[in-house]
């Protein structure tokens, strides 16, 4: 940890120089054996026939279900209650004999939905984004991250990215003082996803040029606002960006349009989630999303088109027939006529939760993806909702768990308050309200962020 802090303290030119030296280290060591095995497998198997892909899926499903039955009490009970054994699941239709897993069911059964007799210390703990107002926390196997990274890079190869390429990133927590961070291992220059001044934008454009990177990766909202400001002030992008890689948010057409106009390149997006049950990427010759069969089994609810996934990447906290609450549209289950891959299913897009932007006192819109970070590691808080009625204040409605420690709740409420001030500015008043219910729309639907201040944005630029 001290070494990482020391490295981060180096001037940016020194980090770039160290990065050039770091690349001479064999890539097998830098990214790990599991990463490269997975990456090369995906590069080959993307052209398999439908039959071969289905055989692979059923083989992986059999292994997952046997493990879940032998080692995870929750799933053992599900099988036993129905008089089933893993060997009874012979095809995709048989899989439907198992019930769905919802987010609430996962929370309620967390203590028995984890591999038994396993000490979780040392295993990665993951948090969902929290844009539902109810973030999940769970554990993953130590090798899951390497596999996930291999899947992501495999997708990016469709627009020319290789694991050796340097990258510019605008995602993650807001960076205090807007000082760029540089990660040697992945040769990634990370810029703050919230940029609130023209001076910082000019500074970031120069740092992007110095990085030598040709790909920009991050939140659609952050990159779109960055591009919009560049356009409004007539600034020149000093480098040739080959592709923009969107992640972690629903992509709106105005975002795609403004980014492609300003940077003059293809926007490439993929659909995924922290639970790692479904991964879908755009085709390089269209904007249709291909679900990757090697990642897991993707089902689409016949009545609602909700996306349901079974993950092959996590055996510690298995997600089997997990309801994502996201809805796909423009569905197809046949060969892609554009690229010739047999990946399935294919859809045109996903109807995620359309959330409002919070607007800072300085008039800067901040997307929900950025605001989620203070909400991700909470124990006493069951759900949250953010309401903004005026430019200088927001209200955070907190619904606690029925059985909660009042001191922990007070502490977490303060974490939320201070975290939001760190993102939105110290001038923003943050009011905390402990309640048993949240505000619903006129149609009875839940929105995590409700802002009266953001009205007219992004509609104003359409």
Buried (B, 14 or more C-beta within 10 A) or exposed (E): EEEEEEBEEBEBEEBBEBBEEBBEEEEEEBBBEBBBBBBEBBEEBBEBEBEEBBEBBBEBBBEBBBBBBEBBBBBBEBBEEEEBEBEEBEEEEEBEEBEBBBBEBBBEBBEEBBBEEBEEEEBBEBBBBBBBBBBBBBBBBEBBBBBBBBBBBBBBBBBBBEBEBBBBBBBBBBBEEBEBBBBBEBBBBBBBBBBBEEEBBEBBBEBBEBBBBBBBBBBBBBBBBBBBBBEEEEBEBEBEBBBBBBBBBBBBEBBBBBBBEBBEBBBBBBBBBBBBBBBBBBBBEBBBBBBBBBBBBBBBEEEEBBBBBBBBBBBBBBBBBBBBBBBBEEEBEEBBEBBEBBBBBBBEBBEBBEBBBBBBBEEBBBBBBBBBBBBBEBEBBBBBBBBBEEBBBBBBBBBBBEEBEEEBBEEBBEBBBEBBBBBBBEEBBBEBEBEEEBEEEEEEEBBBBBBEBBEEBBEEEE
